[in-house]
Amino acid sequence: MVAVAGIRGQLKPRTFTPAQQKRIETWEVAKRWRTTSKAQLFPAVIGYELTSSPSGSKGGLKLKARRLAIAPQASCVKAAGGSRALMAMLNGDGCQALLRSTYTDASSSMVLTAGIAVLENQASAVAAARYLTGGPALGQGGPARLVLSPYRVSGTPAALFGFKQRQLSWVVAAGPYLVISTVGYADGRPRVPVRTDSYVLQEMNSLARGVAIAVAAPLGAPPPVPRCPGAPSC
């Protein structure tokens, strides 16, 4: 009977401790940038909503951003945009890579580059986001300093999109990822005081916020609870 009980015990599904579950879930989230295709990380079309203020109150108008191109993987220093402080922070937090893609709005009058900086852990991503936003980090993030290098796409509305054309930015922390979106005009005009134009500010913030949140959501989503089927050797 003892032998039978021992065999039955071996055949029972193995369970993980809470600490083991946490480590597995963290690992699952951390590998997403490698296991997910770039076309999934940066969807061809991203829906967003025109807000009535930068704080995120609903405006009700549904809009879409269209992907123009996905950039080759780059080093994290490209996220710094000339900021030595941010460059030092990213290097210190073990930033592994920077993924970028450029979008345009439905009217092709605005362009945006979205970036995913792959950091060491969630604490690093939150710290970097708070540094850039001065406060909000998780969830919907917040308006941020201009730090992301735009990705120009020849022959598209983003052909003239460079450092000087960046108007405003949005940052969200999601797991070990720092998601940054930077928006500007498609006509190549340099930075102007858009905050004096409430409608333009509303449009640009809605685009930057909507794309950043859409890219960040699946990256930071909780994975399924890990289970170990079969015998203890699984």
C-alpha positions in Angstrom: 0.0 0.0 0.0 2.9 2.3 0.8 4.4 1.7 -2.7 1.0 2.4 -4.4 0.6 5.6 -2.4 4.1 6.6 -3.4 3.4 6.0 -7.1 0.1 8.0 -6.9 2.0 10.9 -5.2 4.5 10.9 -8.1 1.8 11.0 -10.7 0.1 14.0 -9.2 0.6 17.3 -11.1 3.4 19.3 -9.7 2.6 22.7 -8.2 4.9 25.8 -8.1 5.4 27.9 -5.0 4.3 31.5 -5.2 7.9 32.6 -5.5 8.5 30.1 -8.4 5.4 31.3 -10.1 6.5 34.9 -9.9 9.9 34.1 -11.4 8.4 32.1 -14.3 5.9 34.9 -15.0 8.6 37.5 -14.9 10.7 35.4 -17.3 7.7 35.0 -19.7 7.2 38.8 -19.9 10.9 39.5 -20.2 11.3 37.3 -23.3 8.3 38.7 -25.2 10.4 41.1 -27.3 12.3 38.1 -28.7 9.4 35.7 -29.1 6.9 38.1 -30.6 7.3 39.2 -34.2 8.0 42.8 -34.9 4.7 43.1 -36.9 2.9 42.0 -33.7 4.9 44.3 -31.4 4.0 47.2 -33.8 0.6 46.5 -35.3 -0.1 47.7 -38.9 -3.0 49.8 -37.6 -3.5 51.1 -34.1 -6.8 52.6 -33.0 -6.9 55.5 -30.6 -9.4 58.0 -29.2 -9.2 61.7 -29.5 -9.2 63.0 -25.9 -10.4 66.4 -24.8 -7.3 67.0 -22.6 -3.8 65.6 -22.0 -5.1 64.0 -18.8 -7.1 61.4 -20.8 -10.8 62.4 -20.5 -12.7 60.9 -23.4 -13.5 62.9 -26.5 -15.4 60.1 -28.2 -13.8 60.4 -31.7 -12.2 57.1 -32.9 -9.1 57.5 -35.0 -6.4 55.2 -36.5 -2.7 55.4 -36.9 -1.1 53.5 -39.8 2.3 51.9 -39.7 4.8 53.2 -42.3 7.8 51.0 -41.5 9.6 49.1 -38.8 13.2 50.1 -38.1 16.1 47.6 -37.7 16.9 46.8 -34.1 19.2 49.4 -32.6 21.3 50.0 -29.5 19.7 51.7 -26.5 21.8 54.8 -26.8 19.5 55.8 -29.7 16.7 56.3 -27.2 18.7 59.0 -25.4 18.2 61.7 -28.1 21.2 63.6 -26.9 20.3 63.3 -23.2 23.4 62.1 -21.4 21.5 61.6 -18.1 19.1 59.2 -19.8 21.9 57.5 -21.7 23.6 56.8 -18.4 20.4 55.6 -16.8 19.7 53.2 -19.7 23.2 51.8 -19.7 23.1 51.4 -15.9 19.8 49.5 -16.1 21.1 47.0 -18.6 19.2 48.2 -21.6 19.5 45.4 -24.2 17.9 46.8 -27.3 15.7 49.5 -28.8 13.0 48.6 -31.2 11.2 51.3 -33.3 8.4 51.8 -35.8 7.0 54.9 -37.4 3.3 55.7 -37.9 1.2 58.4 -39.5 -2.3 59.6 -38.6 -5.3 59.1 -41.0 -4.8 62.6 -42.6 -1.0 62.0 -43.0 -0.4 65.4 -41.4 1.2 64.0 -38.3 3.9 61.3 -37.9 5.0 59.4 -34.9 7.8 57.0 -33.9 7.1 54.5 -31.2 10.0 52.9 -29.4 10.4 49.9 -27.1 13.5 50.0 -24.8 14.2 46.6 -23.3 15.5 47.1 -19.7 16.7 44.8 -17.0 13.4 44.6 -15.0 10.2 46.4 -14.2 11.8 48.6 -11.5 14.3 49.9 -14.1 11.5 50.7 -16.6 9.4 52.5 -13.9 12.4 54.5 -12.8 13.2 55.6 -16.3 9.6 56.5 -17.0 9.3 58.6 -13.9 12.5 60.4 -14.8 11.0 61.2 -18.2 7.5 62.1 -17.1 8.2 63.6 -13.7 5.6 61.4 -12.2 3.3 58.9 -14.0 4.8 55.6 -15.2 2.6 52.6 -15.1 -0.8 52.2 -16.7 -1.4 55.0 -19.1 1.9 56.8 -18.4 2.2 60.5 -19.2 3.6 63.3 -21.3 7.4 63.1 -21.3 10.6 64.8 -22.3 11.7 64.5 -25.9 14.2 61.7 -26.0 13.4 59.2 -28.7 15.2 59.3 -32.0 12.6 59.5 -34.8 12.8 56.9 -37.5 12.6 58.6 -40.9 10.9 56.6 -43.7 11.8 57.8 -47.3 8.9 58.3 -49.7 6.3 58.6 -46.9 4.9 61.4 -44.7 7.7 60.6 -42.3 10.5 61.4 -44.8 11.3 64.7 -43.0 10.8 63.5 -39.4 14.0 64.2 -37.4 15.1 65.5 -34.0 14.1 69.1 -34.8 10.6 68.0 -35.8 9.7 66.4 -32.5 6.8 68.2 -30.9 5.9 66.2 -27.8 6.2 62.7 -26.4 4.5 60.1 -24.2 6.0 57.3 -22.0 4.6 54.2 -20.5 6.4 51.5 -18.4 5.2 47.9 -19.0 7.0 45.1 -17.3 10.8 45.6 -18.1 9.9 47.7 -21.2 10.0 51.4 -21.6 7.6 52.4 -24.4 8.1 55.9 -25.8 6.2 57.6 -28.6 7.3 60.9 -30.2 5.0 62.9 -32.6 5.6 65.7 -35.0 4.3 67.3 -38.2 4.7 65.5 -41.5 5.7 68.7 -43.4 9.1 68.9 -41.7 8.4 72.1 -39.7 10.7 72.4 -36.6 9.3 72.3 -33.1 6.7 75.0 -32.4 4.8 76.0 -29.2 1.9 73.6 -29.8 0.7 74.1 -26.3 -0.6 77.4 -27.3 -3.0 75.7 -29.8 -5.4 73.6 -27.7 -6.7 71.6 -30.7 -3.3 70.6 -32.1 -2.2 69.8 -28.5 -5.2 67.6 -28.1 -4.6 65.8 -31.4 -0.9 65.2 -30.8 -1.3 64.0 -27.2 -4.1 61.7 -28.3 -1.9 60.1 -31.0 1.1 59.8 -28.8 -0.8 58.5 -25.8 -2.9 56.1 -27.9 0.0 54.5 -29.7 2.2 54.2 -26.6 -0.6 52.5 -24.6 -1.5 50.2 -27.4 2.1 49.0 -27.9 2.7 48.7 -24.1 -0.5 46.8 -23.2 0.4 43.3 -24.6 4.1 43.7 -23.5 3.1 44.1 -19.9 0.0 41.9 -19.8 0.1 39.2 -17.1 1.0 35.8 -18.6 -1.1 32.6 -17.8 -0.5 31.1 -14.4 2.4 28.6 -14.9 1.5 25.0 -14.4 3.6 21.9 -14.5 1.6 18.9 -15.9 2.7 15.3 -15.5 5.3 13.8 -13.1 7.8 15.6 -10.9 10.4 15.4 -13.6 8.5 17.9 -15.8 
